[in-house]
């Protein structure tokens, strides 16, 4: 028989300790977010639909994005046992320099629309975390201001080839003068993808107000306050504004972009160069033969060609063919630190995350970006320890199986 007694108040209070309430609403929200999807939910509540959907959406039926995320979920890990992982090292080197973590912040356009701190928040958070930040040609903060926000960290610049080549050449020169160490030459955007959410929302720069967008924004007065009391939203690197995202891209981008443009840009750029938007093995082999420093396997976050190849599924084939000759970076679909570890195990040297960073930005500005980086960092370090690897160099393909849902038909 269990001996029972009258509960003693002192013992009850010893067992039940109340958590001190957090009065800072932003801090409370962000601390409650344990995953990137939690940050996404906060972001959706706090951001008008047009801005949120621009971040969250993809092209046409959004199949490419869904498949990319599904591919990461269809991973089986194979941990080792009896390895000392009391200390783990998630740092790496990429494109000639260090990174404290094996991921960087991907280039995103229109970023100050999501939150007025925009690229400044991303660049400063990246600098604090010791990871690279990539500024987009379609960024809403200038090259020089990003450098001010991240004066001692690694800044990279993502370049679109414009119809007016002198604009592109001028951006290359400005990025080099500002001390950006790597150029990301983007090759998957001869024209804009059909981003249907943006069309349905009437999303444009500057925002075009309709009764629907006003009604949707009314419950979010904080967003309007930020929008109306901060500098005008416009492209920092382009003078042309006005129109939907697709119209702006189609007006600026040049469908005649060719290998000659890559040669021209390489001649202008003094630092490392990576080509972003590679989606097949043959192009990867050709780029490697040209001595390109990095290849970014990416389908533009599913925002260009829907039903495009899944970068994570393509990764092992590209690594097998050119992995010894060029550094391979993986982009598209990363929502968890475990996704990053799986990519590295299969041969990627580095990864990029775009939406995960933007969900944090919309959820809480600079503090939200810090939180997104922390979530991914915690997840990847925990995954390393559970796989029982103490450094990224210990990861091998034996740690991962890609479970297949979509198998190509054998002809």
C-alpha positions as CSV (number, residue, x, y, z in Angstrom):
1,X,0.0,0.0,0.0
2,X,1.1,3.5,-0.8
3,X,1.3,5.7,2.3
4,X,-0.7,8.9,1.7
5,X,-0.4,12.3,3.5
6,X,-1.9,15.7,3.4
7,X,-0.1,17.8,0.8
8,X,2.3,20.3,2.4
9,X,2.1,23.8,0.7
10,X,5.9,24.2,0.7
11,X,6.3,21.0,-1.2
12,X,3.6,22.0,-3.7
13,X,5.2,25.3,-4.5
14,X,8.6,23.6,-4.8
15,X,7.1,21.3,-7.6
16,X,5.1,24.0,-9.3
17,X,7.1,27.1,-10.3
18,X,5.3,29.6,-12.4
19,X,7.1,31.0,-15.4
20,X,7.8,34.7,-15.2
21,X,5.6,36.5,-17.7
22,X,7.3,38.1,-20.7
23,X,6.0,41.7,-21.2
24,X,7.7,42.3,-24.5
25,X,5.2,41.1,-27.1
26,X,7.7,40.7,-29.9
27,X,10.1,38.7,-27.7
28,X,7.2,36.6,-26.5
29,X,6.0,35.8,-30.0
30,X,9.5,34.8,-31.2
31,X,10.3,32.7,-28.2
32,X,7.1,30.7,-28.8
33,X,8.3,29.8,-32.3
34,X,10.1,26.5,-32.2
35,X,10.2,25.8,-36.0
36,X,10.4,27.8,-39.2
37,X,6.8,26.9,-39.8
38,X,5.9,28.5,-36.4
39,X,7.5,31.7,-37.7
40,X,5.5,31.3,-40.9
41,X,2.3,31.2,-38.9
42,X,3.2,34.4,-37.0
43,X,4.3,36.1,-40.2
44,X,0.9,35.2,-41.9
45,X,-1.0,36.8,-39.0
46,X,1.0,40.0,-39.0
47,X,1.5,40.7,-42.7
48,X,-1.0,41.7,-45.3
49,X,-1.9,38.9,-47.8
50,X,-0.2,40.5,-50.8
51,X,3.2,40.8,-49.1
52,X,2.9,37.4,-47.4
53,X,1.8,35.6,-50.6
54,X,4.7,37.1,-52.5
55,X,7.0,35.5,-50.1
56,X,5.1,32.3,-49.5
57,X,4.0,31.6,-53.1
58,X,5.6,30.1,-56.2
59,X,4.8,29.7,-59.9
60,X,1.6,28.4,-61.4
61,X,0.4,25.3,-59.4
62,X,3.4,25.6,-57.0
63,X,4.3,22.0,-57.7
64,X,8.1,22.7,-57.8
65,X,8.1,24.1,-54.3
66,X,5.9,21.4,-52.8
67,X,8.0,18.7,-54.4
68,X,11.2,20.3,-53.1
69,X,9.9,20.4,-49.6
70,X,8.6,16.9,-49.9
71,X,12.0,15.6,-51.0
72,X,13.5,16.8,-47.8
73,X,10.8,15.2,-45.8
74,X,11.4,11.9,-47.6
75,X,14.8,11.5,-46.0
76,X,15.9,8.6,-43.9
77,X,18.9,9.2,-41.7
78,X,21.3,6.5,-40.6
79,X,23.1,7.4,-37.3
80,X,26.3,5.9,-36.1
81,X,26.8,4.9,-32.4
82,X,29.3,5.4,-29.7
83,X,31.0,8.5,-31.1
84,X,31.9,11.5,-28.9
85,X,29.7,14.4,-29.8
86,X,30.1,16.5,-26.7
87,X,31.6,19.1,-28.9
88,X,30.3,19.7,-32.5
89,X,31.6,22.1,-35.1
90,X,29.1,23.3,-37.6
91,X,31.5,25.8,-39.3
92,X,32.7,25.5,-42.9
93,X,34.6,27.3,-45.6
94,X,32.9,28.3,-48.8
95,X,34.0,30.3,-51.9
96,X,37.3,31.3,-50.3
97,X,36.1,32.3,-46.8
98,X,34.7,31.1,-43.5
99,X,31.1,30.6,-42.4
100,X,30.1,29.8,-38.9
101,X,27.2,27.7,-40.1
102,X,26.7,25.8,-43.4
103,X,24.0,28.1,-44.7
104,X,23.7,31.7,-45.9
105,X,20.8,34.0,-46.5
106,X,19.6,33.7,-50.1
107,X,18.9,36.8,-52.3
108,X,15.3,38.0,-52.1
109,X,13.6,40.9,-53.9
110,X,11.1,43.5,-52.5
111,X,12.3,42.7,-49.0
112,X,11.4,45.9,-47.3
113,X,7.8,45.2,-48.3
114,X,7.7,42.2,-45.9
115,X,9.1,44.4,-43.1
116,X,10.6,47.8,-43.3
117,X,13.9,46.7,-41.8
118,X,14.3,44.6,-44.9
119,X,17.8,43.7,-46.1
120,X,19.4,45.7,-43.3
121,X,17.9,43.2,-40.8
122,X,19.1,40.3,-42.9
123,X,22.6,41.6,-43.4
124,X,23.1,42.6,-39.8
125,X,21.7,39.3,-38.5
126,X,23.9,37.3,-40.9
127,X,27.0,39.3,-39.8
128,X,26.2,38.6,-36.1
129,X,25.8,34.9,-36.8
130,X,29.0,34.8,-38.9
131,X,27.2,33.6,-42.1
132,X,27.1,35.2,-45.6
133,X,24.3,37.5,-46.8
134,X,23.3,37.8,-50.5
135,X,21.8,41.0,-51.8
136,X,19.5,40.7,-54.8
137,X,19.5,43.0,-57.8
138,X,15.9,43.5,-56.9
139,X,16.7,44.4,-53.4
140,X,15.2,47.4,-51.6
141,X,18.4,48.4,-49.8
142,X,21.4,49.7,-51.7
143,X,24.7,47.8,-52.0
144,X,26.4,50.5,-49.9
145,X,23.8,50.4,-47.1
146,X,24.1,46.6,-46.9
147,X,27.8,47.0,-46.4
148,X,27.1,49.5,-43.6
149,X,24.7,47.0,-42.0
150,X,27.3,44.2,-42.2
151,X,30.7,46.0,-42.3
152,X,32.9,43.1,-41.3
153,X,30.8,40.1,-42.5
154,X,30.7,38.4,-45.8
155,X,28.4,40.1,-48.3
156,X,27.6,38.5,-51.7
157,X,25.7,40.1,-54.6
158,X,23.2,38.3,-56.9
159,X,23.2,39.6,-60.4
160,X,20.5,39.6,-63.1
161,X,21.5,40.4,-66.6
162,X,19.4,43.3,-67.7
163,X,18.3,44.4,-71.1
164,X,20.5,47.5,-70.5
165,X,23.8,45.8,-69.9
166,X,25.3,49.0,-68.6
167,X,23.0,48.7,-65.5
168,X,24.3,45.2,-64.8
169,X,27.9,46.2,-65.4
170,X,27.5,49.2,-63.0
171,X,26.1,47.0,-60.3
172,X,29.1,44.6,-60.6
173,X,31.4,47.6,-60.2
174,X,29.6,49.0,-57.2
175,X,29.5,45.6,-55.4
176,X,33.3,45.1,-56.0
177,X,34.0,48.6,-54.7
178,X,31.9,48.0,-51.6
179,X,34.0,44.9,-50.8
180,X,31.4,42.2,-51.7
181,X,33.6,39.0,-52.1
182,X,31.3,36.8,-54.3
183,X,29.0,37.4,-57.3
184,X,26.0,35.1,-57.9
185,X,25.3,35.1,-61.6
186,X,21.6,34.1,-62.0
187,X,20.7,32.2,-65.1
188,X,17.1,30.9,-64.6
189,X,15.2,34.2,-65.2
190,X,15.1,35.1,-68.9
191,X,11.4,36.0,-68.3
192,X,9.3,36.0,-65.2
193,X,7.5,32.9,-64.0
194,X,3.7,33.0,-63.7
195,X,3.3,33.8,-60.0
196,X,-0.5,33.5,-59.8
197,X,-0.9,34.6,-56.2
198,X,0.7,37.9,-57.0
199,X,-1.6,38.5,-60.0
200,X,-4.7,37.6,-57.9
201,X,-3.5,40.0,-55.2
202,X,-2.6,42.8,-57.6
203,X,0.8,42.8,-56.0
204,X,3.1,45.5,-57.5
205,X,5.8,48.0,-56.7
206,X,4.6,50.4,-55.4
207,X,1.7,48.5,-53.8
208,X,-1.6,49.2,-55.7
209,X,-4.4,49.5,-53.2
210,X,-7.9,48.0,-53.8
211,X,-10.8,47.6,-51.4
212,X,-9.8,44.0,-50.9
213,X,-6.2,44.8,-50.0
214,X,-7.3,47.6,-47.6
215,X,-9.7,45.4,-45.8
216,X,-7.1,42.7,-45.5
217,X,-4.5,45.2,-44.1
218,X,-6.9,46.9,-41.6
219,X,-6.4,44.3,-38.8
220,X,-2.6,44.8,-39.2
221,X,-2.1,48.5,-38.2
222,X,1.5,47.9,-37.2
223,X,2.4,47.0,-40.8
224,X,0.7,50.2,-42.1
225,X,2.5,52.3,-39.4
226,X,5.9,50.9,-40.5
227,X,5.0,51.3,-44.2
228,X,3.8,54.9,-43.9
229,X,6.5,56.2,-41.5
230,X,9.6,54.9,-43.2
231,X,11.4,55.8,-46.5
232,X,9.6,55.2,-49.7
233,X,9.6,51.6,-50.9
234,X,11.6,51.3,-54.1
235,X,14.3,49.3,-55.8
236,X,17.7,50.4,-54.5
237,X,19.5,49.3,-57.7
238,X,16.9,50.0,-60.4
239,X,15.2,53.2,-61.4
240,X,12.2,51.5,-63.0
241,X,9.3,50.9,-60.8
242,X,5.6,50.5,-61.3
243,X,3.7,47.4,-62.3
244,X,3.3,43.8,-61.2
245,X,6.3,41.7,-60.3
246,X,6.0,39.8,-63.6
247,X,5.8,43.0,-65.6
248,X,8.8,44.5,-63.8
249,X,10.9,41.4,-64.4
250,X,9.9,41.0,-68.0
251,X,10.7,44.7,-68.6
252,X,14.1,44.4,-67.0
253,X,15.4,40.9,-67.8
254,X,16.8,39.9,-71.1
255,X,15.8,36.6,-72.8
256,X,18.8,36.8,-75.0
257,X,21.2,36.1,-72.1
258,X,23.9,33.7,-73.2
259,X,27.2,32.1,-72.3
260,X,28.9,35.2,-73.7
261,X,27.3,37.2,-70.9
262,X,28.9,34.9,-68.3
263,X,32.3,35.5,-70.0
264,X,31.8,39.3,-69.9
265,X,30.7,39.4,-66.3
266,X,33.7,37.1,-65.3
267,X,36.0,39.6,-66.9
268,X,34.6,42.4,-64.8
269,X,34.4,40.7,-61.5
270,X,37.5,40.4,-59.3
271,X,36.3,38.0,-56.7
272,X,34.7,34.5,-56.6
273,X,31.8,33.8,-59.0
274,X,29.0,31.3,-58.7
275,X,26.3,30.5,-61.2
276,X,22.8,30.2,-59.6
277,X,19.9,28.4,-61.2
278,X,21.7,25.2,-62.5
279,X,19.1,22.4,-63.1
280,X,20.8,19.6,-65.0
281,X,24.1,17.7,-65.0
282,X,25.3,18.7,-68.4
283,X,25.2,22.4,-67.6
284,X,27.0,21.7,-64.3
285,X,29.7,19.9,-66.2
286,X,30.2,22.7,-68.7
287,X,30.4,25.3,-65.9
288,X,33.0,23.2,-64.1
289,X,35.0,22.9,-67.3
290,X,35.0,26.8,-67.4
291,X,36.5,27.0,-64.0
292,X,33.5,28.5,-62.2
293,X,34.0,28.7,-58.5
294,X,30.5,27.6,-57.4
295,X,27.3,26.1,-58.8
296,X,24.0,26.7,-57.1
297,X,21.5,24.0,-57.7
298,X,18.3,25.9,-57.6
299,X,14.9,26.2,-59.3
300,X,14.4,29.7,-57.9
301,X,12.4,28.5,-55.0
302,X,9.8,27.1,-57.4
303,X,9.1,30.7,-58.6
304,X,10.1,30.3,-62.2
305,X,9.4,27.1,-64.1
306,X,6.8,25.0,-62.3
307,X,7.6,21.2,-62.4
308,X,11.3,22.0,-62.6
309,X,13.8,19.5,-61.3
310,X,14.1,19.2,-57.6
311,X,17.6,20.4,-56.6
312,X,17.9,18.0,-53.6
313,X,17.1,15.1,-55.9
314,X,19.6,16.3,-58.5
315,X,22.3,16.8,-56.0
316,X,23.9,13.3,-55.9
317,X,24.3,13.2,-59.7
318,X,25.9,16.6,-59.9
319,X,28.3,15.8,-57.0
320,X,29.3,12.5,-58.7
321,X,30.1,14.4,-62.0
322,X,31.7,17.6,-60.8
323,X,31.9,17.6,-57.0
324,X,35.7,17.4,-57.0
325,X,36.0,20.4,-59.4
326,X,33.6,23.0,-58.2
327,X,31.8,23.9,-54.9
328,X,28.2,22.9,-55.0
329,X,25.6,25.0,-53.2
330,X,22.0,23.8,-52.7
331,X,18.9,26.1,-52.7
332,X,15.1,25.7,-52.7
333,X,12.9,24.1,-50.1
334,X,15.0,24.2,-46.9
335,X,12.8,24.7,-43.8
336,X,14.7,22.7,-41.2
337,X,18.3,22.3,-40.1
338,X,18.0,18.6,-40.8
339,X,17.4,19.6,-44.5
340,X,20.8,21.3,-44.4
341,X,22.5,18.3,-42.9
342,X,21.0,15.9,-45.5
343,X,22.2,18.2,-48.3
344,X,25.8,18.3,-46.9
345,X,25.8,14.5,-46.4
346,X,25.0,14.1,-50.1
347,X,27.8,16.3,-51.2
348,X,26.7,19.9,-51.1
349,X,29.3,22.3,-49.7
350,X,26.8,24.9,-48.6
351,X,23.1,25.8,-48.6
352,X,21.0,28.9,-49.0
353,X,17.7,29.7,-47.3
354,X,15.3,32.4,-48.5
355,X,11.8,31.9,-47.3
356,X,12.9,30.8,-43.8
357,X,14.7,34.1,-43.3
358,X,11.7,36.1,-44.7
359,X,9.3,34.4,-42.4
360,X,11.4,35.4,-39.5
361,X,11.7,39.0,-40.9
362,X,7.9,39.3,-41.2
363,X,7.4,37.8,-37.7
364,X,9.7,40.2,-35.9
365,X,12.2,42.3,-38.0
366,X,15.8,41.9,-37.1
367,X,15.0,39.9,-34.0
368,X,12.9,37.6,-36.1
369,X,15.8,36.9,-38.5
370,X,18.0,36.2,-35.5
371,X,15.3,33.7,-34.3
372,X,15.1,32.0,-37.7
373,X,18.9,31.6,-37.8
374,X,18.9,30.2,-34.3
375,X,16.2,27.7,-35.0
376,X,18.0,26.4,-38.1
377,X,21.3,26.3,-36.1
378,X,19.8,24.4,-33.2
379,X,18.2,21.9,-35.5
380,X,21.3,21.2,-37.6
381,X,23.6,20.9,-34.5
382,X,21.1,18.5,-32.8
383,X,20.9,16.5,-36.0
384,X,24.7,16.2,-36.1
385,X,24.8,15.0,-32.5
386,X,22.0,12.4,-33.1
387,X,23.8,11.2,-36.2
388,X,26.9,11.2,-34.0
389,X,29.2,13.3,-36.2
390,X,31.3,16.0,-34.6
391,X,32.1,18.0,-37.7
392,X,30.6,18.5,-41.1
393,X,33.5,16.7,-42.7
394,X,32.3,13.5,-41.1
395,X,29.0,13.5,-43.0
396,X,28.9,11.0,-45.9
397,X,26.2,9.7,-48.2
398,X,26.0,6.7,-45.9
399,X,24.1,8.9,-43.4
400,X,21.2,9.6,-45.8
401,X,18.8,7.7,-48.0
402,X,16.5,9.7,-50.3
403,X,13.2,7.9,-50.3
404,X,11.6,8.2,-53.7
405,X,8.0,9.1,-54.4
406,X,8.5,10.3,-58.0
407,X,10.5,7.8,-60.2
408,X,11.1,8.7,-63.8
409,X,9.6,6.3,-66.3
410,X,12.1,4.0,-68.0
411,X,11.8,4.4,-71.8
